[in-house]
């Protein structure tokens, strides 16, 4: 396999999932020993492995499958084999990914990113109370499906790990991104997010462990990444002991024992027309009832089949209620108090420490998904949400700094009102040398990031060069006036579009297109080397394209760059260098 490939085929995808399953198989006992949330029953590694292995087994023998076909086959197999809370969430991640690949023969990097995003929605929707720090952080498409299955998602679980990893990897996609780089980024953030899970869940912090589902996801991601380069787990196939029923010592629960944790109850329910109108059956009412009568509920509908995982003190009540709607295809009930008694906490798992500390890292304040993604693709490590109408807090900066492992952090506030806050955060943060670049707008921030030169090891020299470079950047903005006024000799009426630089107004016009063109002329854009056009959230697509074409025609000397920034407030931002 070529690590420089940019296209994901069906054959490559199933090989990567097989690699993930194999790596998890080799480390499932380690994952088991981490299991303290939501119930310390010590089986997360086994459940996740049996879930993903069921998917791999179902896909065996398919000849020259399309990506959409193989992804659907894998997801269906995981549905039927899903075990435990973590296994069900994992199955929803891959169900979401499969939905993102429906009808697709092969996928490019953006399509892959979208499919993983779909997994985020699916996993969160399956959980009653999603908990961040678990498995739900693999692929964004898978993330969405997983979240849908959880009634009450909790941050600090597999859901968190998956979501953060997908967002990070997707944010770094550029025209040069390969499959190798994408999965390098994804796996790196799975690891980093996993290490943060104890800060999100006190039960993990008290036990001195990371989230078990998130750890399982780490091993899957690591195995998929290794398979991409042709490296498969040494042990290969399926361990012989994983398919056998779990052996328990029943003597540990006797006539004097107390049912402390209840029963882990799982089933597949086939809806039946003789009991309900299957075509019009709304599972949400059933899911709400389950959530009121149990804990750790993970439930979703796949066609006419309902998958349920629930922790309850009274499994009979659950089964009797659900049997009103259909009959059981599979059924499993386990005494979690007995399971807990068998858990050992020896040989605690530690995720390998992140790679060597970076020399330099970049933090930018930005608004608009397009602008954020552009900055990520340029090498920015963390984005702090903020803009003209939403200034970040000191805590927001400290949170961003805490996610970075670097000797020196350069911060681009990109707003004059944010610079003092950034300085305050820099003074409070003691884990790195934080340098605040005096960027007063997003134009200066973009220019500073594009000019950032890591060839020098001297942070003082880099800071000096950035300050000098920003002096030559002019940023003009176009926005709509909200009241009548007169400023800088220009009469402005409510609803006019004004073009301005800092506090000086250069032009007022009845439409944004005219205002932007006139502003470009006032700023002598035709004499510049670079003209960056940032299109805002309220700008019309046809208008923006027309503006871009006209600016290219008028400013022949300049390299005109168009970015769909999606920023609020400003219809257009012109950055001139």
N, C-alpha and C positions, 0 to 999 in steps of 0.2 A: 504494500500500500504506500502511496505517495503522500507524505505529510504536507506537501504543498498543494494538494488538491483543494478545489473550492466547491466541488459538487458532491453531494451525499447520495449514494445509490442505495437501493434496497438491500443488496448483498452486503455492502459495507456497514449499513445500519445494524443488521442482525448480528454481524460479526462483533460490532462494538458492544451491543447489549450482552452478547455471550461473554465477552471479556469482562464486562461489569459484574455479571453473575458469578463468574469464576473467581474474581478477586474478592467478592463478598463471601463466597463459600470458604475461602481460605482464612477469612478474618471474622467469621460469624460469631465465634465464641468470645472474641474481644468485644464485639458489639453487644452481645448478651450481658456481659458483666457491667455494662454502662447503664442498664435499664433500671431507672428509678422513677421515671415519669411516663404516663400518669399513674401506673401501678408498677411496683417493683417486682415483676414476675419473671425477669431474666430470659425472655424469649424473642426479643426484637430482631436479633441477627438471624435466628432460624426462620421467623415469620417472613422477613424481607427476602431472604434467600429463596424460600419455597415459592413465594409469589413471583419473583422474576424468573426463576428456573422453570416454573410452569409456563410462562410466556415463551421462553426460549424453546422448550420442548414442543410446544404447539406449532412453532414455525419451522420445525425440521422437515426437510424433504421438498420444500417449495422450490420449483425450478425457475430461475430468472425472474424473481418477483419484482414488481414495481415497489417503490418506496411506500406508496400509499397502501398497497396490499399487505406488505410485510408488517408495517406498523400496526395496521388493523388486526392482523393475526396475533401479533405479540400482545397487544392490548387485551384481546378477547381471552387469550390464555391466562393472562395475569388476573383478569376478572374472576375466572373460574377457580384459580388457585390462590386467590388473595387470602391471607391469614393475618389476624391481629390488626390492631389499629394502624400500625406502621405499614403493614402489607397492603391494606386497603387504600391508604393514601398513596402509596407507591403505584398501585394499579391505576389510580385516577390521574397521576402525573402522566403515565404512558398513554392513558386513554385520551388525554388532552393533546398530547403530541400526535397521536394517531389522527385526531380530528383535524389538526393543522396540516397533516400530510394527505388528507383525503383527495383522491384523484390525481395525485402528483406522482410522476414517474421517477424524477430525480429532483433534488432540492439544492438551490444555491444558499449562500450563507444567510441573507436576509429572510428567506423562507424558513430556514432552520430556526432562526431566532424567533420568528412569529409563532412557529409550532411549539417551541418551548414555552413561550408566553401563554399560549392556550393551556398548557399543562398547569400553570400557576392557578388560573381561574378554576380549572376542574378540580384540583386538589383542595383548594380552600372551600369550595362549595360543598364538598363531601363531609366536612367536619362541622360539628355543632358549635364547637368553640375552638377554632384553629389556634394552635400554640406555635409561636415562632421558635425556631431553633431545631426543627425536625427535618424530615426528608423532603418536604414540599418545595425544596429549592433547586431542583435539577434543571428543568427546562421551563421556559416561560409559558408555553402552551400547556405543558403538563401542570404548571403551577396553578393556572386558573381552574382546571378540572379538579385538582386536588382540593383547593380551597372551597369549591362548591359542595364537596361531599362532607365537609366538616361543619357540624352545627354551630359550634362555638370556638372558632379558631383561636389558638393561643400562640403568642409570639415567643420565640425561644425554642422552637421545635423544628422538625424536618420541614415544616411549611416555610419557616423563616429562611432557613439555609438555602432551600431551593429557589425561593423568590429572589433573594438578594444576589445569588449567583447568576441567575438568568438576567436580571436587570444590569448587573455589572458587565457581563459578557456582551449583551446586546448593545449596551452603551458604547462599547469599544469597537463595534463593527465599522470597518472602512472598506474602501475599494480594494485594499491590499490584504484584507483578512482571509486567511486560509482556514480549513477545518482544524488543522493543528493549532493555530493560534487561538481560534475560538474556544476549543476545549481546554487549552492551557489556561486561558482567562477564566473559564467557567470553573475548572477544578481548583484553581488558586483561590477563587472567592468562596467556593464551598468550604474549603479548609479554613479560611479567615473567618467566615461567618460562623462556622462550627465552634471555633475558639471563643467566640463572643457569646454563645448561648448561655453560659453560667451567669452572665450579667443580666440576662432577661428572665431567667427562672431561678428563684431562690432555692428550690429543691435541688437543682443541679449544683448551685454554688455551695450549699451546705454539704452535699455528698462529695464534692471535689471532682466532679465529672462533667463531661460535655454531654449533649443530647445524644441518645443512642440511635434514634432514627436518622438524625443528621450525620452521625458517624457511618451508619450504613450507606447513606447517600454518598459520602466521601469515598468509600471503597468502590461503589458502583461507578462513580465519575472517574476515579483513578483508573479502574479497569477498562472503561470505555476509551479513555485517552491513550492508554498503553496499546490497546488493540488497534487503534488508528495507525500506529507506527509498526504494526505487525508483531508486537510483543504480547503474548497471551500468558495467563497464569500458569505456573509450572504444573500444578496439580491437574489442570484441565477439567475433566468431566465432573459429574455430580457425586459428592461424597455419599457413601453407602448408608450412612446413618441418618441422613436428613429426611428420607421418606418414611422411615419407620415411626410408629407412634412414640411419643415422648414417654419415657419411663419415669414414673413417679413412685415415691415411697408412701403408700397410703397410710402406713402406720404413723406418719407425722400428723395426721388429722384424726383424732379419736373422739370418744364420747364427751370429753371435757374441753375440746377445742372450741374456739369462737370464730365464726365466719366473718373475718375482719374486712376482707376486700370483695366479697361477693363472687359472682360468676362472670367470666368472659364468655359471652354468648355471640355466636356468629351463624349466619345462615344466608342461603340464596332462596328467595321466595318467588315462585312462578305464579303470577297473577292468573286467575282463571275466570272465564266468562260466565261460568255457572254461579260465581259468587259476586262478581263485580262487573261493571261495564269497562272492560279493559281499555278500550279505545279512548275513553274519556276519563280514565282514572287519574286523579291528581295526587301524586305521592307526598306532596308537601304537608298535607294534613296528618298523614301517617308519621312523617319525620318529626313533626312538632310533638305528637303524642309520645314518640320514643324519647325525645329529649326531655319530656316531663317525667318519664318513668325510669330513667337510667342515666349513666354518666359515660364520658368518652365515646359519645355516639358518632359513628361514621356511617353514613347511609347515602345511597344514590340509586337511581333507576337507570337501567340499560335496556331500552325497549320495554318488554313486559316482565322483566326480571328485576327484582329488588334485592340489592346487597345490603346487609345490615351487620354492623359490629357494635355491640353495646355491653357495658358493664352494669350488672344489675344484681340485687339481692334476691330477686324473684323471677328467674328465667321462665317459669311456667306461665306467669302472667303475660310476659312479652310474647311467647309463642302462641298462646290462646288468642290473643288479640290479633296477631298478624295472620293467623290461619283463617280469619274471616274473609280474607281477600284472595287466598290462593293456597297452594301446597308447597312444602319445602323440597328443594332439590338437594341441598346439603344442609347439615346441621352439626354444630360443635358447641359443647358447653364444658368449660374447665373451671375448676375451683381455684381461684386466684390466691387464696390464703395458702393453699397447699403449694402452689407454684412459688410463692414468695419464700416459703420456708426452705426451698431448695436452691435459692440464689446465693452465690458466693460473690464476694466483692474483692477478691484477690486479683492481682495482675491488672490493675486499672489501666485503661486505655489512654494513651496520650497521642493526639494527632501530631504528626511531625511538625516541628516549628516552621514558621514561614521562612522562605528563602532569605538570604543575607539582606540586611538592612540596606535600603536604597540610599544613594548619596543625596539625591534631591527628589522632592515630590511637589506637585502643584495642586492647589485648591482654588477653585473659582466660584464666585457668586454668579448665578445665572437663572433666567426664567425662560420657559418655552422648551418643549421637548427637542425640537430641531436644533436649537442652539446648544443644549446640553449634550446631545449626541455628537455634535460637531466637536465640542471641546474634549469629550472623552476620546474621540478618534485622533485628536492632536496630542494625546498623552497626558491629559489632566487626570489626576488620581481620584479626586473627590469633588463633587458639585454641592454647593450649599444653595438651597432654594432661596431666591430673593430677587427683587427688582425694584422698580420705581415705586410701586404701590405696596410692597411687602419686604420690609427690611429684616434680615435675619438677626437672631439674638447672639449674645456671647456663647450661650450654651450650644447653639447650632454649630458654631465654629469649633468648639471644643469636641463635639461629637465627631465632626469630620476629621479633626486632627487625630483622634483616638483610633480611627480606622486605618491609619497610615503608619508604616514602619520605615521611617526615613531619618537621616541625620539632620537635614535642613528642609523645611517646608516653606515654599513661596506662596503667599496668599494674594489673590487678585480680587479686591472688594467690588470693583466695577460700579461703584456708586459713591458719590461724595459723602452721602449720609451714612455709609456703612464703614468707612475707613476707621473711625474711632473705635467702633465695636470690634473690628478685626484686631486692632492694636491691643485692646483690652484682653481679648482671648489669647493673643500671642504672649502677653506678659504672664497670664495665668498658667499656660501650658509649659510643663517642665520636661517633657519627654523628648523634645526636639528643639532645634534652633529655628524659630518661626520668624520669617521676614515678610513684612507687609509691603507689597508694591502699591504705590499711590495711583492706582488706576481708578479714574472717576466715572467711567462708563464702560459699557460692554465692548465698545469699539477699541478702547485702550487695552482692555483685558484680552480680547482676541489677538490684537497685534502683539502684545507681550508674550502670550503663549506661543504664537507662531515664530517669534524671534528667539525663544528660549534656547540657549546653547549650553549643552551639558559637557562640551569638550573641555571647558575650564573646570578645575576643581576648587576654584576660589569663589566662595559664596559672595564675598564683598564685591568682587569684580563683576559678577553676574548681576547683582543688585544695581550697581552703578550703570551698567550697560542698559538694563531695562529702563531705568529712570530717564536716561538720555533718549532712548528710542521712543518712549511715550510722548515726549515733547513734540515730536513730529507727526503725531496722529491727530487728525481732526474727525470728530464724530458729530454728525448732524442727525436730527430726529424729526419725524413727521407724526403729529398727533392731532386729534380733533379738539377744538376749543369748546369749553363748556359755558362760557359767558362772553358778553360783549366787553371789549376793552380797547385801549390804544397803547401800544408799547413800541419803543424804538422807531417811532414815526410811522408805524403801520396800524391802520384801523382794522380791528378784528371783530367779526360777528359770531354769535353762537352758532356752532355747526361748521364753521370754517375749519380747514386743515392748515395748521401752521408748521413751518419749517424753522428749526432753531438749533443753535449750538450753545450748550450750557444755558445761561439765562438770556441770551440775546436772540431775538426773533428776526429772521431774515425775510420771510415771505408768508403771506396768507393767501389761500386759494379755496375755491368752492369744492375741490375734490383732492384726494390724496395723490393721485398721479401727477397732476399739475404742480402741487406743492413740492413733491419730491424732485421733479425735473428742474423747477426753478431753484430749489435749494442747492442742487448739484452745480448749477451755473453760478450761483452766488459764491459758492465755495471753490470755484475754479477747478472743478473735477477733471476737466480735460487736460490739465497740466500735471496731474498726479500719475504715479506709477501703478498704484493699486487702488481700485474702487470696490469695496465690499458692500453688497446690497443685502440687508437682512429683512426678510418679509415677515410681518407680524401676524398674529392670530386672526385679526379682523380684516386683513387685506384680502381683496378678491383675487382669485387665482389668475384669471385672464388679465386683469389690470396689472398684477405683479409681473407677469410674463412680458407684457407690452412695455412696461417701464424698463425691464432688464434689456430688451432688444434696443430700445431707444437710447439708453445710456451707453450701450456698446457702440452704437453708431456715432454718438456725439463724442465719446471719450476714447478715441482710437489709440491714443498713447498708452492708456491705462489697461491693466489686466482687470477686467470686470468679473467679479465672483458673485454668484447668486446662492444664498442659503435660505431655505424655508425655516426661519428661526422659531416661529410660533410664539414669539414674545408678546405679552399683553401690553396695553396702553399705546405703544408706538406701532403705527401701521408699517412704517419703514424706518430703518436705521441705515445711514450712509457712513461708511468708515473709509477715510481717505488717508493714504500714505504716500 
